[in-house]
């Protein structure tokens, strides 16, 4: 893959996240980050997710994924290209595709899980017992009808999942589920809602008084960064991929009394994958 292809296919958001850089404010198309070449109090780096480029209003510099890696690692173009090989370009293109398609949609119906395909999908992910926490969502996009498992976020957006699709309808946000008995003593953090549903299947969880935070994307962490300081204990169930590990290290370095539970499923991408393979591991 040549330089131009990498500039187009590797997500600039994922590259920034790999350096523990997250937006201070954002909308569906752009976001503002703190500068990557100096310290500042007001974020001046404007990232255009559609163009996959960034512009620094403080210096007038333009950045793409290659120049960002060069700046952060103080390295040559060839070393930057080597660093960028770790990113899955097919997944990033799919995500960009979903964002583009997601601009025009209509929700047709929201109901309890009834469709056989969705029931089978929940069973395949071994979270069917938690179906009361999700919905069956039918929606129209680009003149075609679709359906999937829906999970609401705090802004009323709906994370949609099925065997073939992973998108968000409406505004992207985190999902915070509060326990009235918690009093902000403990919070468990998950990257996606399937990991949260999986957690509820684990032994002794029913006795937990924790609050639950589902990020719905590591990029949404900036929304809750200040709130987490109010908790006495933070329990992490983040993914064992590049973004998940970087965010885990970021949280451990920033807050006190953080427990990283990814050691439980260190051989797998996430908690749900580990849970689905328990029979293989003879657990």
Long-range contacts (C-beta under 8 A, 24 or more apart in sequence): 1-89, 3-66, 3-77, 3-81, 6-65, 6-66, 6-81, 6-84, 6-89, 7-52, 7-64, 7-65, 7-66, 8-52, 9-89, 9-92, 9-93, 10-52, 10-65, 10-84, 10-87, 10-89, 10-92, 11-49, 11-52, 11-65, 11-87, 11-92, 11-95, 11-96, 12-47, 12-49, 12-52, 12-53, 12-54, 12-64, 12-65, 12-68, 13-47, 13-49, 13-219, 14-87, 14-92, 14-242, 14-243, 15-65, 15-68, 15-69, 15-84, 15-87, 16-47, 16-68, 17-218, 17-219, 17-242, 17-243, 17-246, 17-247, 18-86, 18-87, 18-242, 18-243, 18-246, 19-68, 19-72, 19-246, 20-246, 20-247, 20-249, 20-250, 22-218, 22-219, 22-221, 22-222, 22-225, 23-47, 23-219, 23-222, 24-222, 25-222, 26-219, 26-222, 28-99, 28-171, 28-172, 35-59, 36-63, 36-68, 36-71, 36-72, 37-61, 37-71, 49-96, 49-99, 86-242, 87-242, 94-166, 95-166, 98-165, 98-166, 98-167, 101-141, 101-142, 101-167, 102-141, 102-167, 102-168, 102-169, 104-141, 104-142, 105-139, 105-140, 105-141, 105-169, 106-139, 106-140, 106-141, 107-137, 107-138, 107-139, 107-158, 107-169, 108-138, 108-139, 108-140, 108-145, 109-136, 109-137, 109-138, 110-135, 110-136, 110-137, 110-138, 110-150, 111-135, 111-136, 112-136, 113-149, 115-147, 117-162, 117-163, 118-147, 118-148, 118-149, 118-162, 121-149, 121-161, 121-162, 121-163, 122-149, 124-276, 125-194, 125-197, 125-198, 125-272, 125-276, 126-198, 126-201, 126-272, 126-275, 126-276, 127-194, 127-197, 127-198, 127-201, 127-272, 129-201, 130-197, 130-200, 130-201, 133-197, 133-200, 134-193, 134-197, 137-169, 139-169, 151-175, 151-193, 151-214, 151-216, 153-214, 153-216, 159-192, 159-193, 159-216, 161-193, 161-194, 168-216, 172-216, 172-217, 172-220, 173-216, 173-220, 173-223, 174-213, 174-214, 174-215, 174-216, 174-220, 174-223, 174-224, 175-213, 175-214, 175-216, 176-211, 176-212, 176-213, 176-214, 176-224, 177-211, 177-212, 177-213, 177-214, 178-211, 179-208, 179-209, 179-210, 179-211, 179-212, 181-209, 182-209, 182-210, 182-211, 184-211, 184-230, 184-231, 184-232, 185-209, 185-231, 185-232, 185-233, 186-210, 186-211, 186-231, 186-232, 186-233, 186-234, 186-235, 187-211, 187-212, 187-213, 187-228, 187-231, 187-233, 187-234, 187-235, 188-212, 188-213, 188-235, 188-236, 188-237, 189-213, 189-214, 189-215, 189-234, 189-235, 189-236, 189-237, 189-238, 189-251, 190-214, 190-215, 190-237, 190-238, 190-271, 191-215, 191-216, 191-217, 191-218, 191-237, 191-238, 191-239, 191-244, 191-270, 192-216, 192-239, 192-270, 192-272, 194-270, 194-272, 195-237, 195-239, 195-270, 195-271, 195-272, 197-272, 198-271, 198-272, 198-275, 199-237, 199-271, 201-275, 202-275, 210-235, 218-243, 218-244, 218-246, 218-247, 221-247, 221-250, 225-254, 228-255, 229-255, 232-257, 233-257, 233-258, 233-259, 234-258, 234-259, 235-259, 235-261, 236-260, 236-261, 236-262, 237-261, 237-262, 237-270, 237-271, 238-262, 239-269, 239-270, 240-265, 240-266, 240-268, 240-269, 240-270, 241-269, 244-270
